[in-house]
């Protein structure tokens, strides 16, 4: 028997309804148009109040990931109440428009109990439909450092037995606000499975054995959801083209001995997968496409690199993907220095190929985390491309190239100094070496000042000196 927490997400939920609901809650509730009202009312009727409410909680937790549980819950309560009221038989035809207008007005009050957003004051200067549309477009920046920690089995069951509905609500909020960049069908599928597990195991005669068995059953879905959140977060931050270059940089650094023809198709393939799956309406987009991508990784790179060969021995495609994803950069190749792209490279018809080639060649020579290398490449190559639009492009290249080369070299050296020793050592050993370097560099610093510098630099390194550092935080 499954417990009541699982039932909150319904066993026969149709994903197409979920996605219609996502559209309805994301946009229609604030607009008040008749056809949008009909969509929402249809979803409420088909899903039932409990599923409608649970899905609303997932959607608003994703949308306002920095909001508190109380703020998100209050917003969901208002949305569900107005939907119930205005979708009831015999409701005033103007009910929906009136109630959504009241909700947008309430959101503008200084003591509004809803999630706070810096864009709210600007929306509140607008009127009517324009204000509702402005409010509908507000989203919090996704969490780049998830803070969700799963409680122990005993803590889970204690909270569940005390208040099954309250436990389910808290879990849906915590998980959805932390992993909200995972595709919606995956997020719903995992949270449903998790609550189903809790409902079964907390009413089982042997909870520990039950949890072991059930966690094994949902492990693949759990890994797929959290990994999808990671890669989709980066895709959302970078966009399609920057993501493509980001994947190219990482592969070039992990397998510097491979050639461009081996890694470029893999970078493009993963980018295409993310463009299709991160916002996909399909339940199995990621589940189908990421394993296919791992096969291509193994076919192309396992013979070129011993670490990739080891990863490709993992038992499941998702374990292979995780292994290759978290693989650190290899030692850079000792190759001759490369020159910046020339006017001929950048001002012709093969601009993209020239930039890809330079990005690849610089990456395999440089052990600088991708998040920094992406940034400095953009600030270096963009001014050179702009030279193509000037009246005397040759003179522009002649003037800009030496300056940009100097800036590029300086940035790389500073970045390498910031991240020196981080990937080769344990965190404790890294802090010791960092303290020694800073003590030599700042001999007049007091013990307290030195400790403060070590803490700040090591905290920065722990967040930004790995292969998959979050771009929004580390680029700011």
Helices and strands as residue ranges (DSSP letters): H 4-7, H 15-23, I 24-28, H 29-31, H 34-63, H 69-87, H 95-107, H 120-123, H 128-136, H 153-162, H 164-178, H 184-201, H 207-254, H 260-277, H 285-301, H 306-311, H 317-325, H 343-346, H 351-365, H 370-387, H 393-419, H 427-441, H 447-464, H 471-475
